[in-house]
Amino acid sequence: MVLFTCGARKSAARLGHPCGKAAKALDDAGHRYELRVVGGYRMVPWTWGSREEDRAEVRELSGANEVPILVLDDGEVIAGSAVIARWARANPGRAGS
C-alpha cells in the first residue's frame, strides 16, 4: 500500500495537518506502507509552477491534485485524511504485515 503526502509527511500529525493525520491513523492501526512525497504545495507559491507535473500521478490515481491519498494493494484509491483514518480503523493491519 502507498500513502501519497505532501512534504509534511508524518511529522505534521501533531499540528493537525491532513497528511500527518492520515499517516498517524495508518500507524496506529498497525499498517505498513510506502510513503511517497509529492511536491507542488498549495501554500508555497514557488512550487505552484511545477504543481501539475509534481502531482500528475496523484491526479491520475484519484482524479484530483490533492493529498493525502492511499492506494491499496488491490489498486483501490482512498482520498482524504478523514476517509483514510476511517478505513484504517475499520481495517486494522496485522503485526508484521
NUPA-641747 format. One record per atom (N, C-alpha, C): residue number from 1; y, z, x. Coordinates in nm, 4 decimals, padded with zeros to 6 digits. Layout:
REM NUPA-641747
<node i="NUM" v="Y" w="Z" u="X"/>
...
REM end
This chain:
REM NUPA-641747
<node i="1" v="-00.1158" w="00.0000" u="00.0852"/>
<node i="1" v="00.0000" w="00.0000" u="00.0000"/>
<node i="1" v="00.1226" w="00.0000" u="00.0902"/>
<node i="2" v="00.2301" w="-00.0627" u="00.0421"/>
<node i="2" v="00.3519" w="-00.0770" u="00.1215"/>
<node i="2" v="00.4712" w="-00.0287" u="00.0398"/>
<node i="3" v="00.5513" w="00.0592" u="00.0991"/>
<node i="3" v="00.6751" w="00.1047" u="00.0380"/>
<node i="3" v="00.7909" w="00.0382" u="00.1105"/>
<node i="4" v="00.8679" w="-00.0407" u="00.0384"/>
<node i="4" v="00.9876" w="-00.1040" u="00.0931"/>
<node i="4" v="01.1062" w="-00.0134" u="00.0645"/>
<node i="5" v="01.1827" w="00.0187" u="00.1701"/>
<node i="5" v="01.3001" w="00.1044" u="00.1550"/>
<node i="5" v="01.4172" w="00.0465" u="00.2331"/>
<node i="6" v="01.5324" w="00.1054" u="00.2110"/>
<node i="6" v="01.6477" w="00.0737" u="00.2943"/>
<node i="6" v="01.6361" w="00.1578" u="00.4218"/>
<node i="7" v="01.7369" w="00.1560" u="00.5029"/>
<node i="7" v="01.7346" w="00.2305" u="00.6285"/>
<node i="7" v="01.7299" w="00.3812" u="00.6126"/>
<node i="8" v="01.7520" w="00.4305" u="00.4918"/>
<node i="8" v="01.7491" w="00.5751" u="00.4699"/>
<node i="8" v="01.6084" w="00.6317" u="00.4861"/>
<node i="9" v="01.5082" w="00.5504" u="00.4600"/>
<node i="9" v="01.3679" w="00.5897" u="00.4743"/>
<node i="9" v="01.3388" w="00.7232" u="00.4078"/>
<node i="10" v="01.2530" w="00.8003" u="00.4692"/>
<node i="10" v="01.2114" w="00.9298" u="00.4149"/>
<node i="10" v="01.3169" w="01.0381" u="00.4336"/>
<node i="11" v="01.3962" w="01.0260" u="00.5375"/>
<node i="11" v="01.4881" w="01.1336" u="00.5730"/>
<node i="11" v="01.5895" w="01.1642" u="00.4632"/>
<node i="12" v="01.6158" w="01.0698" u="00.3768"/>
<node i="12" v="01.7189" w="01.0878" u="00.2758"/>
<node i="12" v="01.6693" w="01.1588" u="00.1508"/>
<node i="13" v="01.5445" w="01.1997" u="00.1464"/>
<node i="13" v="01.4909" w="01.2669" u="00.0271"/>
<node i="13" v="01.5715" w="01.3922" u="-00.0032"/>
<node i="14" v="01.6059" w="01.4681" u="00.0992"/>
<node i="14" v="01.6798" w="01.5910" u="00.0769"/>
<node i="14" v="01.8195" w="01.5658" u="00.0248"/>
<node i="15" v="01.8702" w="01.4436" u="00.0418"/>
<node i="15" v="02.0022" w="01.4072" u="-00.0073"/>
<node i="15" v="01.9963" w="01.3449" u="-00.1467"/>
<node i="16" v="01.8772" w="01.3294" u="-00.2009"/>
<node i="16" v="01.8612" w="01.2705" u="-00.3321"/>
<node i="16" v="01.8650" w="01.1188" u="-00.3329"/>
<node i="17" v="01.8524" w="01.0574" u="-00.2167"/>
<node i="17" v="01.8544" w="00.9114" u="-00.2081"/>
<node i="17" v="01.7257" w="00.8546" u="-00.2679"/>
<node i="18" v="01.7345" w="00.7467" u="-00.3470"/>
<node i="18" v="01.6156" w="00.6916" u="-00.4131"/>
<node i="18" v="01.5016" w="00.6553" u="-00.3177"/>
<node i="19" v="01.5313" w="00.5970" u="-00.2037"/>
<node i="19" v="01.4238" w="00.5584" u="-00.1112"/>
<node i="19" v="01.3519" w="00.6813" u="-00.0572"/>
<node i="20" v="01.4284" w="00.7841" u="-00.0254"/>
<node i="20" v="01.3682" w="00.9086" u="00.0214"/>
<node i="20" v="01.2867" w="00.9780" u="-00.0857"/>
<node i="21" v="01.3359" w="00.9737" u="-00.2098"/>
<node i="21" v="01.2625" w="01.0347" u="-00.3210"/>
<node i="21" v="01.1281" w="00.9661" u="-00.3423"/>
<node i="22" v="01.1269" w="00.8345" u="-00.3346"/>
<node i="22" v="01.0016" w="00.7602" u="-00.3532"/>
<node i="22" v="00.9019" w="00.7964" u="-00.2431"/>
<node i="23" v="00.9477" w="00.7990" u="-00.1188"/>
<node i="23" v="00.8595" w="00.8331" u="-00.0070"/>
<node i="23" v="00.8068" w="00.9754" u="-00.0206"/>
<node i="24" v="00.8936" w="01.0687" u="-00.0566"/>
<node i="24" v="00.8517" w="01.2080" u="-00.0716"/>
<node i="24" v="00.7470" w="01.2213" u="-00.1827"/>
<node i="25" v="00.7667" w="01.1504" u="-00.2940"/>
<node i="25" v="00.6701" w="01.1567" u="-00.4035"/>
<node i="25" v="00.5331" w="01.1072" u="-00.3589"/>
<node i="26" v="00.5313" w="00.9979" u="-00.2825"/>
<node i="26" v="00.4038" w="00.9460" u="-00.2314"/>
<node i="26" v="00.3404" w="01.0447" u="-00.1341"/>
<node i="27" v="00.4216" w="01.1014" u="-00.0460"/>
<node i="27" v="00.3706" w="01.2011" u="00.0491"/>
<node i="27" v="00.3136" w="01.3222" u="-00.0238"/>
<node i="28" v="00.3903" w="01.3731" u="-00.1204"/>
<node i="28" v="00.3476" w="01.4924" u="-00.1941"/>
<node i="28" v="00.2174" w="01.4682" u="-00.2705"/>
<node i="29" v="00.1964" w="01.3438" u="-00.3144"/>
<node i="29" v="00.0747" w="01.3109" u="-00.3902"/>
<node i="29" v="-00.0425" w="01.2760" u="-00.2983"/>
<node i="30" v="-00.0199" w="01.2768" u="-00.1671"/>
<node i="30" v="-00.1288" w="01.2544" u="-00.0729"/>
<node i="30" v="-00.1606" w="01.1089" u="-00.0429"/>
<node i="31" v="-00.0626" w="01.0205" u="-00.0628"/>
<node i="31" v="-00.0860" w="00.8786" u="-00.0357"/>
<node i="31" v="-00.0524" w="00.8433" u="00.1087"/>
<node i="32" v="-00.1283" w="00.7496" u="00.1620"/>
<node i="32" v="-00.0969" w="00.6890" u="00.2917"/>
<node i="32" v="-00.0465" w="00.5491" u="00.2611"/>
<node i="33" v="00.0584" w="00.5082" u="00.3289"/>
<node i="33" v="00.1203" w="00.3799" u="00.3002"/>
<node i="33" v="00.1955" w="00.3309" u="00.4225"/>
<node i="34" v="00.2194" w="00.2026" u="00.4237"/>
<node i="34" v="00.3034" w="00.1430" u="00.5273"/>
<node i="34" v="00.4475" w="00.1507" u="00.4783"/>
<node i="35" v="00.5381" w="00.1887" u="00.5649"/>
<node i="35" v="00.6800" w="00.1939" u="00.5318"/>
<node i="35" v="00.7469" w="00.0713" u="00.5923"/>
<node i="36" v="00.8079" w="-00.0107" u="00.5083"/>
<node i="36" v="00.8750" w="-00.1310" u="00.5561"/>
<node i="36" v="01.0235" w="-00.1220" u="00.5208"/>
<node i="37" v="01.1086" w="-00.1196" u="00.6219"/>
<node i="37" v="01.2525" w="-00.1054" u="00.6034"/>
<node i="37" v="01.3175" w="-00.2438" u="00.5985"/>
<node i="38" v="01.4043" w="-00.2619" u="00.4986"/>
<node i="38" v="01.4783" w="-00.3869" u="00.4860"/>
<node i="38" v="01.6273" w="-00.3600" u="00.5021"/>
<node i="39" v="01.7003" w="-00.4598" u="00.5476"/>
<node i="39" v="01.8443" w="-00.4473" u="00.5680"/>
<node i="39" v="01.9216" w="-00.4903" u="00.4448"/>
<node i="40" v="02.0502" w="-00.5090" u="00.4646"/>
<node i="40" v="02.1371" w="-00.5547" u="00.3572"/>
<node i="40" v="02.1767" w="-00.4430" u="00.2630"/>
<node i="41" v="02.2355" w="-00.3383" u="00.3172"/>
<node i="41" v="02.2680" w="-00.2199" u="00.2395"/>
<node i="41" v="02.3913" w="-00.2412" u="00.1532"/>
<node i="42" v="02.3821" w="-00.2026" u="00.0278"/>
<node i="42" v="02.4902" w="-00.2221" u="-00.0684"/>
<node i="42" v="02.6185" w="-00.1500" u="-00.0269"/>
<node i="43" v="02.6083" w="-00.0327" u="00.0305"/>
<node i="43" v="02.7256" w="00.0472" u="00.0655"/>
<node i="43" v="02.7756" w="00.0215" u="00.2077"/>
<node i="44" v="02.7178" w="-00.0748" u="00.2774"/>
<node i="44" v="02.7573" w="-00.1043" u="00.4152"/>
<node i="44" v="02.8056" w="-00.2497" u="00.4213"/>
<node i="45" v="02.9351" w="-00.2705" u="00.4082"/>
<node i="45" v="02.9889" w="-00.4066" u="00.3945"/>
<node i="45" v="02.9477" w="-00.5044" u="00.5035"/>
<node i="46" v="02.9315" w="-00.4599" u="00.6263"/>
<node i="46" v="02.8981" w="-00.5544" u="00.7326"/>
<node i="46" v="02.7554" w="-00.6074" u="00.7227"/>
<node i="47" v="02.6753" w="-00.5554" u="00.6301"/>
<node i="47" v="02.5403" w="-00.6094" u="00.6102"/>
<node i="47" v="02.5331" w="-00.7043" u="00.4908"/>
<node i="48" v="02.6419" w="-00.7177" u="00.4170"/>
<node i="48" v="02.6402" w="-00.7994" u="00.2963"/>
<node i="48" v="02.6087" w="-00.9455" u="00.3258"/>
<node i="49" v="02.6544" w="-00.9960" u="00.4384"/>
<node i="49" v="02.6317" w="-01.1360" u="00.4723"/>
<node i="49" v="02.4854" w="-01.1713" u="00.4907"/>
<node i="50" v="02.4040" w="-01.0741" u="00.5307"/>
<node i="50" v="02.2617" w="-01.1007" u="00.5548"/>
<node i="50" v="02.1720" w="-01.0445" u="00.4446"/>
<node i="51" v="02.2316" w="-00.9876" u="00.3399"/>
<node i="51" v="02.1528" w="-00.9209" u="00.2352"/>
<node i="51" v="02.0499" w="-01.0137" u="00.1717"/>
<node i="52" v="02.0890" w="-01.1332" u="00.1353"/>
<node i="52" v="01.9958" w="-01.2260" u="00.0704"/>
<node i="52" v="01.8759" w="-01.2558" u="00.1599"/>
<node i="53" v="01.9026" w="-01.2810" u="00.2860"/>
<node i="53" v="01.7944" w="-01.3105" u="00.3808"/>
<node i="53" v="01.7101" w="-01.1863" u="00.4096"/>
<node i="54" v="01.7766" w="-01.0723" u="00.4321"/>
<node i="54" v="01.7059" w="-00.9485" u="00.4657"/>
<node i="54" v="01.6133" w="-00.9018" u="00.3540"/>
<node i="55" v="01.6502" w="-00.9335" u="00.2310"/>
<node i="55" v="01.5729" w="-00.8833" u="00.1167"/>
<node i="55" v="01.4964" w="-00.9929" u="00.0436"/>
<node i="56" v="01.4753" w="-01.1062" u="00.1086"/>
<node i="56" v="01.4046" w="-01.2182" u="00.0454"/>
<node i="56" v="01.2638" w="-01.1776" u="00.0011"/>
<node i="57" v="01.1916" w="-01.1049" u="00.0846"/>
<node i="57" v="01.0554" w="-01.0650" u="00.0491"/>
<node i="57" v="01.0562" w="-00.9688" u="-00.0701"/>
<node i="58" v="01.1512" w="-00.8765" u="-00.0716"/>
<node i="58" v="01.1627" w="-00.7826" u="-00.1836"/>
<node i="58" v="01.1896" w="-00.8596" u="-00.3124"/>
<node i="59" v="01.2811" w="-00.9547" u="-00.3062"/>
<node i="59" v="01.3154" w="-01.0355" u="-00.4241"/>
<node i="59" v="01.1949" w="-01.1167" u="-00.4715"/>
<node i="60" v="01.1198" w="-01.1723" u="-00.3767"/>
<node i="60" v="01.0007" w="-01.2499" u="-00.4120"/>
<node i="60" v="00.8969" w="-01.1623" u="-00.4815"/>
<node i="61" v="00.8818" w="-01.0407" u="-00.4348"/>
<node i="61" v="00.7815" w="-00.9500" u="-00.4909"/>
<node i="61" v="00.8225" w="-00.8901" u="-00.6253"/>
<node i="62" v="00.9512" w="-00.8538" u="-00.6371"/>
<node i="62" v="00.9936" w="-00.7773" u="-00.7548"/>
<node i="62" v="01.0887" w="-00.8511" u="-00.8477"/>
<node i="63" v="01.1471" w="-00.9609" u="-00.8006"/>
<node i="63" v="01.2449" w="-01.0320" u="-00.8812"/>
<node i="63" v="01.3862" w="-00.9785" u="-00.8668"/>
<node i="64" v="01.4051" w="-00.8777" u="-00.7824"/>
<node i="64" v="01.5372" w="-00.8185" u="-00.7596"/>
<node i="64" v="01.5520" w="-00.7824" u="-00.6121"/>
<node i="65" v="01.6759" w="-00.7595" u="-00.5699"/>
<node i="65" v="01.7026" w="-00.7236" u="-00.4303"/>
<node i="65" v="01.6945" w="-00.5735" u="-00.4033"/>
<node i="66" v="01.6722" w="-00.4949" u="-00.5059"/>
<node i="66" v="01.6833" w="-00.3501" u="-00.4924"/>
<node i="66" v="01.5547" w="-00.2852" u="-00.4415"/>
<node i="67" v="01.5727" w="-00.1808" u="-00.3630"/>
<node i="67" v="01.4629" w="-00.0982" u="-00.3153"/>
<node i="67" v="01.4916" w="00.0442" u="-00.3608"/>
<node i="68" v="01.3896" w="00.1273" u="-00.3740"/>
<node i="68" v="01.2544" w="00.1109" u="-00.3238"/>
<node i="68" v="01.1663" w="00.0322" u="-00.4199"/>
<node i="69" v="01.0687" w="-00.0344" u="-00.3601"/>
<node i="69" v="00.9574" w="-00.0911" u="-00.4357"/>
<node i="69" v="00.8291" w="-00.0529" u="-00.3636"/>
<node i="70" v="00.7257" w="-00.0353" u="-00.4427"/>
<node i="70" v="00.5932" w="-00.0029" u="-00.3897"/>
<node i="70" v="00.5003" w="-00.1167" u="-00.4271"/>
<node i="71" v="00.4320" w="-00.1718" u="-00.3273"/>
<node i="71" v="00.3348" w="-00.2779" u="-00.3530"/>
<node i="71" v="00.1964" w="-00.2180" u="-00.3305"/>
<node i="72" v="00.1205" w="-00.2110" u="-00.4385"/>
<node i="72" v="-00.0143" w="-00.1543" u="-00.4304"/>
<node i="72" v="-00.1095" w="-00.2518" u="-00.3627"/>
<node i="73" v="-00.2236" w="-00.2021" u="-00.3229"/>
<node i="73" v="-00.3216" w="-00.2850" u="-00.2531"/>
<node i="73" v="-00.3683" w="-00.4034" u="-00.3375"/>
<node i="74" v="-00.3647" w="-00.3894" u="-00.4700"/>
<node i="74" v="-00.4066" w="-00.4997" u="-00.5577"/>
<node i="74" v="-00.2929" w="-00.5974" u="-00.5874"/>
<node i="75" v="-00.1744" w="-00.5744" u="-00.5268"/>
<node i="75" v="-00.0602" w="-00.6641" u="-00.5453"/>
<node i="75" v="00.0366" w="-00.6212" u="-00.6530"/>
<node i="76" v="00.0013" w="-00.5203" u="-00.7327"/>
<node i="76" v="00.0937" w="-00.4719" u="-00.8355"/>
<node i="76" v="00.2187" w="-00.4172" u="-00.7685"/>
<node i="77" v="00.3361" w="-00.4460" u="-00.8281"/>
<node i="77" v="00.4639" w="-00.4003" u="-00.7740"/>
<node i="77" v="00.5226" w="-00.2964" u="-00.8686"/>
<node i="78" v="00.5611" w="-00.1836" u="-00.8119"/>
<node i="78" v="00.6255" w="-00.0765" u="-00.8876"/>
<node i="78" v="00.7652" w="-00.0606" u="-00.8293"/>
<node i="79" v="00.8669" w="-00.0757" u="-00.9137"/>
<node i="79" v="01.0055" w="-00.0742" u="-00.8673"/>
<node i="79" v="01.0792" w="00.0488" u="-00.9190"/>
<node i="80" v="01.1596" w="00.1081" u="-00.8307"/>
<node i="80" v="01.2430" w="00.2214" u="-00.8677"/>
<node i="80" v="01.1813" w="00.3541" u="-00.8305"/>
<node i="81" v="01.2658" w="00.4444" u="-00.7818"/>
<node i="81" v="01.2143" w="00.5724" u="-00.7323"/>
<node i="81" v="01.1509" w="00.6565" u="-00.8420"/>
<node i="82" v="01.2086" w="00.6603" u="-00.9614"/>
<node i="82" v="01.1527" w="00.7422" u="-01.0682"/>
<node i="82" v="01.0166" w="00.6877" u="-01.1122"/>
<node i="83" v="01.0047" w="00.5576" u="-01.1204"/>
<node i="83" v="00.8774" w="00.4968" u="-01.1623"/>
<node i="83" v="00.7721" w="00.5174" u="-01.0537"/>
<node i="84" v="00.8117" w="00.5033" u="-00.9283"/>
<node i="84" v="00.7187" w="00.5268" u="-00.8169"/>
<node i="84" v="00.6727" w="00.6725" u="-00.8180"/>
<node i="85" v="00.7651" w="00.7652" u="-00.8392"/>
<node i="85" v="00.7292" w="00.9074" u="-00.8425"/>
<node i="85" v="00.6327" w="00.9372" u="-00.9573"/>
<node i="86" v="00.6583" w="00.8802" u="-01.0756"/>
<node i="86" v="00.5659" w="00.8999" u="-01.1887"/>
<node i="86" v="00.4277" w="00.8440" u="-01.1564"/>
<node i="87" v="00.4251" w="00.7239" u="-01.0968"/>
<node i="87" v="00.2970" w="00.6635" u="-01.0605"/>
<node i="87" v="00.2227" w="00.7525" u="-00.9604"/>
<node i="88" v="00.2946" w="00.8029" u="-00.8605"/>
<node i="88" v="00.2320" w="00.8864" u="-00.7573"/>
<node i="88" v="00.1712" w="01.0122" u="-00.8182"/>
<node i="89" v="00.2435" w="01.0755" u="-00.9108"/>
<node i="89" v="00.1910" w="01.1975" u="-00.9750"/>
<node i="89" v="00.0688" w="01.1667" u="-01.0613"/>
<node i="90" v="00.0702" w="01.0517" u="-01.1280"/>
<node i="90" v="-00.0406" w="01.0139" u="-01.2162"/>
<node i="90" v="-00.1617" w="00.9620" u="-01.1400"/>
<node i="91" v="-00.1414" w="00.9220" u="-01.0151"/>
<node i="91" v="-00.2479" w="00.8626" u="-00.9342"/>
<node i="91" v="-00.2521" w="00.9284" u="-00.7962"/>
<node i="92" v="-00.2927" w="01.0557" u="-00.7900"/>
<node i="92" v="-00.2919" w="01.1243" u="-00.6606"/>
<node i="92" v="-00.3802" w="01.0545" u="-00.5583"/>
<node i="93" v="-00.3350" w="01.0591" u="-00.4329"/>
<node i="93" v="-00.4108" w="00.9988" u="-00.3239"/>
<node i="93" v="-00.5296" w="01.0859" u="-00.2861"/>
<node i="94" v="-00.6165" w="01.0290" u="-00.2099"/>
<node i="94" v="-00.7313" w="01.1031" u="-00.1581"/>
<node i="94" v="-00.7009" w="01.1421" u="-00.0143"/>
<node i="95" v="-00.7428" w="01.2578" u="00.0248"/>
<node i="95" v="-00.7246" w="01.3010" u="00.1635"/>
<node i="95" v="-00.7888" w="01.2001" u="00.2560"/>
<node i="96" v="-00.7107" w="01.1524" u="00.3526"/>
<node i="96" v="-00.7621" w="01.0569" u="00.4491"/>
<node i="96" v="-00.7675" w="00.9149" u="00.3992"/>
<node i="97" v="-00.7154" w="00.8890" u="00.2774"/>
<node i="97" v="-00.7195" w="00.7523" u="00.2242"/>
<node i="97" v="-00.6100" w="00.6659" u="00.2784"/>
REM end
